[in-house]
Amino acid sequence: MSKSILVTGGTKGIGRAILYRFAQEGFDLYTCSRSQKNLDELSEQLTSRFPGIKVCTYVADLGHKEEAKQFAAAVSSQIVPDVLVNNTGVFLPGALHNEPEGHFETTLQTNLFSAYYITRAFVEGFIRRKAGHIFSIGSIAGLTAYPNGGSYAVSKWAMLGFTKCLRQELLPHGIRVTSVLPGATLTASWEGVDLPPDRFMKPEDVAETVWSAYNLSPQSVVEEIVIRPQLGDI
């Protein structure tokens, strides 16, 4: 029976790279996006390159509680994935004291609450199976505050705390939980920035690190992965 991975927000950047990396190993893929067009393009590319795998896509805006829960229910009616990657995120620049009204709520709902709802939908299945690996894609912003980070940084600090708590809750059940904390990665969040591409990390490097952490024996877990550009933070 094929193994499976669920990656939220899988049509771009790190999420997309993770899907491709696990597809190389024959995993069936489950993902979501707000854009049907992006999902169709992703599905076509993946099935063309990896014809032996199953690719299931869903339109969902995980910043809305009901859509997050509906997406999780749709997937859980089919499978309990071997790997869950909470990757969905949004970056709205600004300072906490003067960012536009609503930025804080939108950022927390998308970056943090979605992970909470999606994880809760599958944890009981993981516990019954006594196996599974949950990855949370955080950020260096969850370790170090920086100007103009605002609500995004708060959400990533909270994501790290969420993942630490989850690790303690699930370790007796054989479920591994890993926080991934990348620095500046060349994704859509950095579009328009006047910096050369080689100043950033590649999404594929983050994906390779996730794959490596997953491949440890059940007796070991990588609790936190911090990855930075070789030349340091931007």
C-alpha positions as CSV (number, residue, x, y, z in Angstrom):
1,M,0.0,0.0,0.0
2,S,1.4,3.4,-1.0
3,K,2.3,5.9,1.7
4,S,0.8,9.3,1.7
5,I,1.6,12.9,2.6
6,L,-0.7,15.9,3.1
7,V,0.8,19.3,2.6
8,T,-1.3,22.4,3.1
9,G,-0.7,25.2,0.6
10,G,1.2,23.0,-1.8
11,T,1.0,24.9,-5.1
12,K,4.0,27.2,-4.4
13,G,7.4,27.5,-2.7
14,I,8.3,25.2,0.1
15,G,5.0,23.2,0.0
16,R,5.3,22.5,-3.6
17,A,9.0,21.4,-3.2
18,I,8.0,19.0,-0.4
19,L,5.3,17.5,-2.6
20,Y,7.8,16.9,-5.4
21,R,10.4,15.4,-3.1
22,F,7.9,12.9,-1.6
23,A,6.5,12.1,-5.0
24,Q,9.9,11.0,-6.1
25,E,9.6,8.3,-3.4
26,G,6.2,7.1,-4.6
27,F,4.0,8.9,-2.0
28,D,0.4,9.7,-2.8
29,L,-0.2,13.4,-2.5
30,Y,-2.9,15.5,-0.9
31,T,-2.9,19.3,-0.9
32,C,-5.0,22.4,-1.1
33,S,-4.9,26.0,-2.3
34,R,-7.3,28.9,-2.8
35,S,-6.7,28.7,-6.5
36,Q,-8.3,26.0,-8.7
37,K,-6.1,27.1,-11.6
38,N,-2.9,26.6,-9.5
39,L,-4.1,23.2,-8.3
40,D,-4.9,22.0,-11.8
41,E,-1.5,23.0,-13.1
42,L,0.2,21.3,-10.1
43,S,-1.8,18.2,-10.5
44,E,-1.0,18.0,-14.3
45,Q,2.7,18.5,-13.7
46,L,2.9,15.9,-10.9
47,T,0.9,13.2,-12.7
48,S,2.9,13.7,-15.9
49,R,6.2,13.4,-14.1
50,F,5.2,10.7,-11.6
51,P,2.5,8.7,-13.3
52,G,2.4,6.0,-10.6
53,I,1.2,8.2,-7.8
54,K,-2.2,9.6,-6.7
55,V,-2.6,13.4,-6.6
56,C,-5.7,14.7,-4.8
57,T,-6.3,18.5,-4.7
58,Y,-8.9,20.6,-3.0
59,V,-9.8,24.3,-3.2
60,A,-9.8,25.7,0.4
61,D,-8.9,29.0,2.1
62,L,-7.5,27.7,5.4
63,G,-7.7,31.2,6.8
64,H,-11.4,30.4,7.3
65,K,-12.2,27.8,10.0
66,E,-15.0,26.1,8.2
67,E,-13.0,25.7,5.0
68,A,-10.1,24.3,7.0
69,K,-12.3,21.8,8.7
70,Q,-14.1,20.8,5.5
71,F,-10.8,20.2,3.8
72,A,-9.6,18.0,6.6
73,A,-12.8,16.1,6.6
74,A,-12.6,15.5,2.9
75,V,-9.1,14.0,3.2
76,S,-9.7,12.1,6.4
77,S,-12.7,10.4,4.8
78,Q,-10.2,8.7,2.4
79,I,-6.9,8.3,4.4
80,V,-4.9,9.1,7.5
81,P,-1.7,10.4,5.9
82,D,1.7,9.0,6.9
83,V,3.0,12.6,6.9
84,L,1.2,15.9,7.7
85,V,2.9,19.1,6.8
86,N,1.3,22.3,8.1
87,N,2.7,24.7,5.5
88,T,-0.1,27.2,4.7
89,G,1.0,30.7,5.5
90,V,0.6,34.4,4.6
91,F,2.9,37.3,5.1
92,L,1.4,40.8,5.5
93,P,4.3,43.2,6.4
94,G,3.8,45.8,9.0
95,A,4.4,46.8,12.6
96,L,2.1,45.6,15.4
97,H,1.4,49.2,16.6
98,N,0.2,50.5,13.2
99,E,-0.5,47.7,10.8
100,P,-3.9,47.8,9.1
101,E,-6.9,46.6,11.1
102,G,-7.5,43.0,10.4
103,H,-3.9,42.0,9.6
104,F,-3.4,40.3,12.9
105,E,-6.6,38.2,12.7
106,T,-6.0,37.2,9.1
107,T,-2.4,36.2,9.8
108,L,-3.1,34.2,12.9
109,Q,-6.1,32.4,11.4
110,T,-4.1,31.4,8.3
111,N,-0.7,30.7,9.8
112,L,-1.7,29.2,13.2
113,F,-5.3,28.3,13.5
114,S,-5.3,26.3,10.3
115,A,-2.5,24.1,11.6
116,Y,-4.6,23.6,14.8
117,Y,-7.7,22.5,13.0
118,I,-6.0,20.3,10.4
119,T,-3.8,18.6,13.0
120,R,-6.7,17.8,15.3
121,A,-8.5,16.2,12.4
122,F,-5.8,13.5,12.0
123,V,-4.3,13.1,15.5
124,E,-6.7,10.4,16.6
125,G,-5.9,8.4,13.5
126,F,-2.2,8.7,14.1
127,I,-2.7,7.6,17.7
128,R,-4.7,4.5,16.7
129,R,-2.0,3.6,14.2
130,K,0.8,4.5,16.6
131,A,2.7,6.1,13.8
132,G,2.9,9.4,11.8
133,H,5.0,12.4,11.4
134,I,3.8,16.0,11.7
135,F,5.9,18.9,10.4
136,S,5.1,22.5,11.1
137,I,6.7,25.0,8.7
138,G,7.6,27.9,10.9
139,S,10.2,30.6,10.3
140,I,13.3,32.2,11.6
141,A,10.8,35.0,12.5
142,G,9.6,32.6,15.2
143,L,13.0,32.8,16.9
144,T,14.1,36.4,16.3
145,A,11.9,39.5,16.1
146,Y,12.7,41.9,13.3
147,P,11.3,45.2,12.0
148,N,8.2,45.1,9.9
149,G,7.5,41.5,10.9
150,G,4.5,42.4,13.0
151,S,1.7,39.8,13.1
152,Y,3.7,37.3,10.9
153,A,6.4,37.0,13.6
154,V,3.8,36.6,16.3
155,S,2.2,33.8,14.4
156,K,5.5,32.0,13.9
157,W,6.4,32.3,17.6
158,A,3.0,30.8,18.3
159,M,3.5,28.0,15.8
160,L,6.8,27.0,17.4
161,G,5.0,26.8,20.8
162,F,2.1,24.9,19.3
163,T,4.5,22.4,17.8
164,K,6.5,22.0,21.0
165,C,3.4,21.2,23.0
166,L,2.2,18.8,20.3
167,R,5.6,17.0,20.5
168,Q,5.2,16.4,24.3
169,E,1.6,15.2,23.9
170,L,2.3,12.7,21.1
171,L,5.6,11.3,22.0
172,P,4.2,8.4,24.0
173,H,2.1,7.3,21.0
174,G,5.0,6.9,18.6
175,I,4.2,10.0,16.6
176,R,7.0,12.3,15.6
177,V,6.6,16.1,15.5
178,T,9.1,18.5,14.0
179,S,9.4,22.2,13.7
180,V,11.0,23.5,10.5
181,L,12.3,27.0,10.9
182,P,13.7,28.3,7.5
183,G,15.4,31.6,6.9
184,A,14.9,33.6,3.7
185,T,13.7,31.1,1.0
186,L,13.2,32.1,-2.6
187,T,9.4,31.9,-2.7
188,A,6.5,34.2,-3.7
189,S,6.8,36.1,-0.4
190,W,10.0,37.7,-1.6
191,E,8.8,38.7,-5.1
192,G,9.9,42.2,-6.0
193,V,12.8,42.3,-3.6
194,D,16.0,43.7,-5.2
195,L,18.3,40.9,-4.2
196,P,20.1,38.2,-6.3
197,P,18.6,34.7,-6.2
198,D,21.7,33.2,-4.7
199,R,21.2,35.3,-1.5
200,F,18.2,33.0,-0.7
201,M,17.8,29.4,0.1
202,K,16.2,27.1,-2.4
203,P,12.8,25.6,-1.5
204,E,14.2,22.2,-2.6
205,D,16.8,22.4,0.2
206,V,14.0,22.8,2.8
207,A,12.2,19.9,1.2
208,E,15.3,17.7,1.3
209,T,15.7,18.4,5.0
210,V,12.1,17.4,5.7
211,W,12.6,14.2,3.8
212,S,15.8,13.5,5.7
213,A,14.1,14.1,9.1
214,Y,11.3,11.8,8.1
215,N,13.7,9.0,7.2
216,L,15.1,8.5,10.7
217,S,14.3,5.3,12.5
218,P,11.2,5.4,14.8
219,Q,13.6,5.5,17.7
220,S,14.7,9.1,16.9
221,V,13.1,12.4,16.1
222,V,14.5,15.8,14.9
223,E,12.5,18.2,17.1
224,E,13.6,21.4,15.4
225,I,15.3,22.2,12.1
226,V,16.9,25.7,11.7
227,I,18.0,26.4,8.2
228,R,19.5,29.7,7.1
229,P,21.1,31.1,3.9
230,Q,24.8,30.5,4.0
231,L,25.4,34.3,4.0
232,G,23.0,34.8,7.0
233,D,19.6,36.3,7.5
234,I,18.2,39.0,5.3
